[in-house]
Amino acid sequence: RYIVGTCSDEAYKFDDTRSDQHDKCAKLTNGVKCIDTKCQICHSILSIRKSEHLFHVD
């Protein structure tokens, strides 16, 4: 909920969209699909990076 941007849905283009849910069109989505994304706290621009996650299972 700390990532905000513009809804990527052509029908809405709502500016105050959260990364997990578009409040205007009520769709659940991935924050990567939003347009002009930025951090709601520090206002920095979102950068997408490839990473490798390792998980330990007991």
C-alpha positions in Angstrom: 0.0 0.0 0.0 3.0 2.3 0.1 3.4 2.4 -3.7 1.1 4.7 -5.6 0.7 5.5 -9.3 -1.7 5.7 -12.2 -4.1 2.8 -13.0 -3.0 1.0 -16.2 -6.6 0.3 -17.2 -7.3 2.4 -20.3 -11.0 2.9 -19.2 -10.0 4.5 -15.8 -6.5 6.1 -15.7 -7.2 6.9 -12.0 -4.1 8.8 -10.6 -4.3 7.9 -6.9 -4.0 4.1 -7.4 -2.4 1.9 -4.7 0.0 -0.9 -5.7 -2.3 -3.8 -4.7 -5.8 -2.5 -5.6 -7.2 0.1 -7.9 -9.8 1.9 -5.8 -11.7 3.4 -8.7 -12.1 0.3 -10.8 -11.9 -2.2 -7.8 -9.4 -4.5 -9.6 -6.6 -6.3 -7.7 -3.3 -6.0 -9.5 0.5 -6.1 -9.2 2.1 -2.7 -8.5 4.5 -3.2 -11.4 1.7 -2.7 -13.8 0.8 0.8 -12.5 2.1 3.8 -14.5 4.4 6.5 -12.9 4.8 4.6 -9.6 6.4 6.2 -6.6 6.8 5.6 -2.9 4.0 7.2 -0.9 6.4 7.9 2.1 9.6 9.3 0.5 8.2 10.1 -3.1 11.1 8.3 -4.8 10.4 6.6 -8.2 9.9 2.9 -8.2 12.7 0.8 -9.8 12.1 -2.8 -10.8 15.1 -5.1 -10.4 15.7 -8.8 -11.1 16.5 -10.6 -7.8 16.9 -14.1 -6.6 15.1 -15.1 -3.4 16.3 -18.0 -1.3 14.1 -19.6 1.3 15.1 -22.0 4.0 12.6 -24.8 4.7 12.9 -26.9 7.9 
